[in-house]
Amino acid sequence: MSDKFEVVGTSERKVDGLALITGRPVFAGDLDLPHTLHLALLASPHAHARIRRIDAGGAARLPGVALVLTHENTPSLRFTTAGQGYPEPSPYDARMFDSKVRFVGDRVAVVAAESPRLAREALSLIAVDYEVLPAALSLDAALAPGAPVIHDEADAEGIWDAPHNLAAALDVAVGDTPAAFAECVAVVETTCETQYAQHAPLETHVCQSYLDDNGRLVLYTSTQVPFHLRRIVARILDLPIHRIRVVKPRIGGGFGVKQEVLLEDVCALVTMRTGRPARWEYTRSEEFVSARTRHPFRIRVKVGAREDGVLHAIEMDAIQNTGAYGTHSLTVLSNAGSKTLPLYNKAPHLRFTGRSVYTNLPVGGAYRGYGGTQASFPLETALDRLAERLGLDPVELRRRNHIGSGETSPIFAEMGEGREGVPMIIKSCAIPECLNAGMEAFGWAHKRARPRDTGPVRRGVGMSLHMQGSGIPLIDMGAATIKMNDDGSFHLLIGATDLGTGSDTILGQIAAEVLGVRLEQIVVYSSDTDFTPFDTGAYASSTTYVTGKAVERAAREVEEQIRRVAAVMLQTEAGAVQLGDGRVIAPDGRSVTLAEVCTRAYYGADQFQIGATASCVPEESPPPFMASFAEVAVDVETGQVRVLDYVAAVDCGTPINPRMAEGQVEGAVANGIGYALTEEYLFTPGGKVRNADLSRYKIPRTLDLPPIRVILVDSYEPTGPMGAKSIAEIGINGPAPSIANAIYHATGVRLARTPFTPERVWRALREAGIG
Amino acid sequence: MQILRPRSLDEALDALAAHPGATLLAGGTDLMVQVNYQGRRPEVVVALRRVPELLQMEDGFVGAGVTWSRLTSAPWPGLAQAARTVGSPQIRAMGTLGGNLGTASPAGDGLPFLAAVGAGVEVASRAGGRRTLAWDQFLVGPKRNSLQPGELILGVRLPTDLPQRQEFAKVGARNAMVISIASACLVRFADGAVRIALGSVGPTPLRAPRAEAMISADKHPSPAAAAEFGRLVAEEVRPIDDHRSTAAYRRHAAGVIARRLLERALA
């Protein structure tokens, strides 16, 4: 379908690529303002404690210290740091500073000083008298009778059951699963646990704030959600929204961790109190501990099938560790079900139960995959077991059960983002093509049929099937403004936030496609609350599908205005002319250039600004799909797992920019391989992170990665812009289950806990009497 | 912070005589981590990269300033194999064998080779002149060596009758930029004598004398003998639990790689 496009479907270079690779000072931390105050964080050394007394006098008296902020001199209202649509579905359980700390790394105080060194030095002069409280440092400890109550404050809002440390809970039932399991010939039940993981963006959180010439507050910051951020900071500081401008420059990676308000409230307060610019940048260790993480989960999955290999019932019971605060707790929990269960809509009986549990550990947040990643692991490994039980190839089991075009799942209507969902009929689903193309490229049939190796190093192959979404239906909104210039170029103004994903480029491509110009004729300006229209931000795989549609609509309106002007110039009907190659062409071949059209609109007759603003609120969230295949070599004596080959066959509708779409999948798969094999937070018995840096927390490097082969199968989503769906997250869901299934194929041993480190694999093998 | 940059061994020894407590800087791959992340603030630094005497590699001598990049093509296979597993290309370009001895981490990738071949460590100072210490007199504990104030590591002296049968391996959580969970170097002589040394499984690199004696007595070891060798090595190591691994896994992994290195040397 994409061959009908000129600019869309082409691997254009990123519009910001040259600036990035030539090292232009394009990031939030590159801004260099005179008289800036530098901020440093005093983080809690205790997992759970009340602050009896805090004496900041010594720090405040240190020459060069401008301000010390603690719970005693800052706004006390409760909010959520989660940058979500309003009203946020996360509990209001956080304060700027609180008189109670709830994890090692929680905010106690911030110093603003003339230099970063002075600010850090001043921290040691703050005397804090803590009443240390018993801490709940695991799911089980937090759920135990008599467990310490982590949120005992009276003014929190939106907590499900604070006395029992439950931030959120869900129970969704379709049909009757207990009765249905009794009707199955094969039932498999498995419980898996996943770990704390870190986004590890190259750029840590950084914010700079200052007052503009009119005394308005400017926040120049590394965020995925500029408009949510403006709203949340305005509320915390009791400022009118119009007194705040949020600018998102280039971002060095987000992956969800920047869908939070972590620095901006404090920077803003320092600037408001002192009138001076303020700068706060997390160190790498603070990024690990005091920013956000991937919620760990314990998930029990039960699946049952009838004689024909068709699933009859699926149960999923998910217990999520949200850490000390409930950011994204309910929504990540619900996505564990809503981004996995609809994939297998042949099962008429479904049950999803979930609890989000507070602990005195680091805080969970949005992270690429958003619950779908954590739940894919137990579900897809359970299906691997079920296939074996039924004597079916794992691919064949998926073929008999996956959702298809023209079909639906009750989950779409039952489970939304913190509330009921939106019913949806799937209009594009190339899962059969993904399975076929993936199997063929991978050599599945041949590799699967190989006899099991018997030596110390054993090869095996595994696969899994995945879905995600494209934005949040009836909640997300993207808007775009396009205005025309008198040289025939256009400005595209969008609130959507390019985090390095390339969304500025693909949104420019969509506009260029409609307007019949090359991408260079589109000047893309994104994410400045003063100059760009509203956008909920870059999360939930929304930008391509949601903002892309808004761009397409705005461009169509502009196209219509151009036609009308050109029709007058060409003395023909507006409906008769065509846009292309920077011209407007009449049926008889006469034409005017776009420059001539806009020059007339600016200076000739009937003058007006050619331009339009359009919005998109999606009515559905068409899932991208992915078939994932992994080949591993397991050293059964040492437990080391090497991934030898990886194929991801993806249906993302029309890839607006194929090379960048492949890059999104490659990056997500690499991210997922780290999650599957090496990445995990380790804690001291007191709840302190032991490996809060990139030397001890192991993300994969080039030598650890197999060739990652991405196949974008032919597909077209009729509701998407130019047929597109989104693609940013789905890739990360594949590696953990595909690799776990491959390890089983190689060794006959099932792993139920990520990551599959050498030691963990060795212990599992030894328990099974292997190696 | 004062930084001295001697251009010869004489100048370096003078600098150290004047500042016996000075911190030595070679590749900086350990020191700069301490400076940048652990708040180490040395008062005087003697930077050694311009001292030509430390860069020699000939006649059974490897200068302390020889980088891992150079060692990847060294004529000692066990050392070259170890050099290839160090850090990343950037770290191999900067880090030195002398740095491994100076830091004296039990996880130093070059140390099992030195221990397996029975290397001597040559040190010098203005006051004490030159002396050579056996590797196990030099490496005395975790991050502790017997370098005296004012003393400088010149390099290592290797036996000249080493066989070509030298093998190195390490187990880590990923393939590069990883500190080993366990490492080992094995040397097998033409007469069947075997020396094995292990890293990351004790306070210093350590040899496994009972395993060595058992396998050295066997001219043509069978698979069963190789397995027994691995078992003895696993018994003789002295690992601890830390964030990288448990002692139990380290002990097991040490036995596995010891047996595999022997099999490679026999192949």
Contacts between the chains, C-beta under 8 A, distances in Angstrom:
chain1	res1	chain2	res2	distance
A	456	B	260	8.0
A	637	B	256	4.4
A	637	B	260	8.0
A	638	B	171	5.5
A	638	B	253	5.5
A	638	B	256	5.5
A	638	B	257	7.5
A	639	B	249	7.8
A	640	B	171	6.8
A	677	B	174	7.7
A	678	B	173	5.2
A	678	B	174	5.5
A	682	B	243	5.3
A	690	B	243	4.9
A	691	B	243	5.7
A	693	B	37	7.4
A	695	B	33	7.9
A	695	B	177	7.6
A	695	B	179	8.0
A	696	B	243	6.2
A	696	B	244	7.9
A	698	B	173	5.0
A	698	B	174	5.1
A	698	B	178	7.1
A	700	B	174	6.5
A	701	B	88	7.7
A	701	B	174	6.6
A	701	B	175	7.2
A	701	B	176	5.3
A	701	B	177	5.9
A	702	B	176	7.9
A	703	B	174	7.7
A	703	B	175	4.1
A	703	B	176	4.5
A	704	B	174	4.7
A	704	B	175	4.9
A	704	B	176	7.3
A	757	B	173	6.2
A	758	B	171	6.4
A	758	B	173	6.7
A	758	B	181	7.1
A	758	B	249	7.4
A	758	B	253	7.5
A	759	B	181	7.8
A	759	B	245	5.7
A	759	B	246	6.5
A	759	B	249	4.2
A	762	B	249	6.2
A	762	B	252	6.8
A	762	B	253	7.8
A	763	B	249	7.7
